[in-house]
């Protein structure tokens, strides 16, 4: 007998409240539409607002957009979140990542030594709950990963794990071309 719960239907999105209307309008302005993840997360306005605030702050950090996108894809893959693997595969393609680069990112590798160091460290952090070895940190430093980048890697893991786990819980309808995790 399987211990996997039967798939539930996605919960209906609650009507937007005045504070969530502003948040969803902000999402629509930034992304051109409101993906189902954001619409579902709006059922908890504080959660959506916290997510958006952290995401917005991290766009002002030291990690460039391409690397942030690669981290989001890697984290989604590691968390087995098909919704986010699908979304970030699409976004990765739109910013110029090839199919080969997308696949390598999902496996935690890149041909660029710095990017490879970031992805390898992110995997080590996720797989050890942050208790990486001295060798992991030394390898990251050798690849040019700074202490500021290490702090942001952990922040991106937290941000993306929030969306991955919420997708697992809420099961919003996939509104991107499917890429299985």
C-alpha positions as CSV (number, residue, x, y, z in Angstrom):
1,X,0.0,0.0,0.0
2,X,1.3,3.4,-1.0
3,X,1.9,6.0,1.7
4,X,1.7,8.8,-0.9
5,X,-1.5,10.8,-0.4
6,X,-3.9,11.0,-3.2
7,X,-3.6,14.2,-5.2
8,X,-6.0,16.9,-4.0
9,X,-7.6,19.4,-6.3
10,X,-6.1,22.8,-6.1
11,X,-7.9,25.0,-3.6
12,X,-10.0,27.8,-4.9
13,X,-8.3,31.2,-4.6
14,X,-10.1,33.3,-2.1
15,X,-11.4,36.6,-3.4
16,X,-8.7,39.3,-3.2
17,X,-8.9,41.5,-0.2
18,X,-8.0,45.2,-0.5
19,X,-4.4,44.6,0.7
20,X,-3.9,41.6,-1.6
21,X,-5.3,43.5,-4.6
22,X,-2.3,45.9,-4.3
23,X,0.1,43.0,-3.9
24,X,-1.3,41.2,-6.9
25,X,-1.3,44.4,-9.0
26,X,2.4,44.8,-8.2
27,X,3.1,41.2,-9.3
28,X,1.2,41.8,-12.5
29,X,3.2,45.0,-13.2
30,X,6.5,43.2,-12.6
31,X,5.8,39.9,-14.4
32,X,3.1,41.0,-16.9
33,X,0.6,38.6,-15.3
34,X,-0.2,36.9,-12.0
35,X,1.1,33.3,-12.0
36,X,-1.1,30.9,-10.2
37,X,1.5,30.5,-7.4
38,X,1.2,34.2,-6.5
39,X,-2.6,34.0,-6.7
40,X,-2.7,31.1,-4.4
41,X,-0.2,32.6,-2.0
42,X,-2.4,35.7,-1.8
43,X,-4.7,33.7,0.4
44,X,-2.2,34.6,3.1
45,X,-1.4,38.2,2.4
46,X,1.4,38.4,5.0
47,X,3.1,35.4,3.4
48,X,2.8,36.9,-0.1
49,X,4.0,40.3,1.1
50,X,7.0,38.7,2.9
51,X,7.9,36.7,-0.1
52,X,7.7,39.7,-2.4
53,X,9.7,41.8,0.0
54,X,12.5,39.3,0.2
55,X,12.5,38.6,-3.5
56,X,12.6,42.4,-4.2
57,X,15.5,42.9,-1.8
58,X,17.5,40.0,-3.3
59,X,17.2,41.6,-6.8
60,X,19.4,44.4,-5.3
61,X,22.0,42.1,-4.0
62,X,25.4,41.0,-5.3
63,X,24.2,38.0,-7.3
64,X,23.4,38.9,-10.9
65,X,20.0,38.0,-12.5
66,X,21.2,35.0,-14.5
67,X,22.8,33.4,-11.4
68,X,19.6,34.1,-9.3
69,X,17.6,32.4,-12.0
70,X,20.0,29.4,-12.0
71,X,19.8,29.2,-8.2
72,X,16.0,29.2,-8.4
73,X,16.0,26.4,-10.9
74,X,18.5,24.3,-9.0
75,X,16.6,24.8,-5.7
76,X,13.3,23.8,-7.4
77,X,14.9,20.7,-8.8
78,X,16.4,19.7,-5.5
79,X,13.0,20.3,-3.8
80,X,11.3,18.3,-6.6
81,X,8.9,21.2,-7.4
82,X,7.6,20.7,-10.9
83,X,5.7,24.1,-10.8
84,X,8.9,26.0,-10.2
85,X,11.2,23.9,-12.4
86,X,8.7,24.6,-15.2
87,X,8.6,28.4,-14.4
88,X,12.4,28.8,-14.0
89,X,13.2,26.6,-17.1
90,X,11.0,29.0,-19.1
91,X,12.5,32.1,-17.5
92,X,16.0,30.7,-17.9
93,X,15.4,30.2,-21.6
94,X,14.1,33.7,-21.9
95,X,17.4,35.1,-20.4
96,X,19.5,33.0,-22.8
97,X,20.2,29.7,-21.0
98,X,20.4,26.9,-23.5
99,X,18.7,23.5,-22.9
100,X,22.1,22.1,-22.1
101,X,22.8,24.9,-19.6
102,X,19.3,24.4,-18.0
103,X,20.0,20.7,-17.6
104,X,23.4,21.3,-16.1
105,X,22.0,23.8,-13.7
106,X,19.4,21.3,-12.5
107,X,22.3,19.0,-11.8
108,X,24.2,21.7,-9.9
109,X,26.9,22.4,-12.5
110,X,28.0,25.1,-14.9
111,X,31.0,25.6,-17.2
112,X,31.8,28.9,-15.6
113,X,33.9,28.2,-12.5
114,X,32.3,30.9,-10.4
115,X,28.8,29.9,-11.3
116,X,29.7,26.2,-10.8
117,X,31.1,27.1,-7.3
118,X,27.8,28.9,-6.4
119,X,25.6,26.0,-7.6
120,X,27.8,23.4,-5.8
121,X,27.8,25.3,-2.6
122,X,24.0,25.8,-2.8
123,X,23.5,22.0,-3.2
124,X,25.9,21.4,-0.3
125,X,23.9,23.8,1.9
126,X,20.6,22.3,1.0
127,X,21.8,18.7,1.5
128,X,23.4,19.4,4.9
129,X,21.0,22.0,6.3
130,X,23.8,24.6,6.1
131,X,26.3,22.4,7.8
132,X,28.8,22.4,4.9
133,X,32.3,21.1,5.4
134,X,35.4,23.3,5.4
135,X,36.3,21.8,2.1
136,X,33.0,22.9,0.6
137,X,33.6,26.5,1.8
138,X,37.2,26.4,0.6
139,X,36.1,25.2,-2.8
140,X,33.6,28.0,-3.0
141,X,36.2,30.6,-2.1
142,X,38.6,29.1,-4.6
143,X,35.9,29.6,-7.3
144,X,35.6,33.2,-6.2
145,X,32.4,32.9,-4.2
146,X,32.5,35.8,-1.7
147,X,31.1,35.8,1.8
148,X,28.3,38.2,0.6
149,X,27.4,35.8,-2.1
150,X,27.3,33.0,0.4
151,X,24.8,34.9,2.5
152,X,22.6,35.6,-0.5
153,X,22.8,31.9,-1.6
154,X,21.3,31.0,1.8
155,X,18.6,33.7,1.4
156,X,17.8,32.4,-2.1
157,X,17.5,28.9,-0.7
158,X,15.0,30.2,1.9
159,X,13.0,32.3,-0.6
160,X,12.7,29.5,-3.2
161,X,12.1,26.8,-0.7
162,X,9.1,28.9,0.5
163,X,7.6,28.9,-3.0
164,X,8.5,25.3,-3.6
165,X,6.9,24.0,-0.4
166,X,3.9,26.2,-0.9
167,X,3.4,24.8,-4.3
168,X,3.6,21.3,-2.8
169,X,0.9,22.3,-0.3
170,X,-1.4,24.4,-2.4
171,X,-1.0,22.6,-5.7
172,X,-1.8,25.5,-8.0
173,X,-2.6,24.7,-11.6
174,X,0.5,24.7,-13.7
175,X,0.5,27.8,-15.9
176,X,3.9,27.2,-17.6
177,X,5.0,24.6,-20.1
178,X,5.6,21.5,-17.9
179,X,9.1,20.4,-17.1
180,X,9.0,17.5,-14.6
181,X,11.2,17.9,-11.6
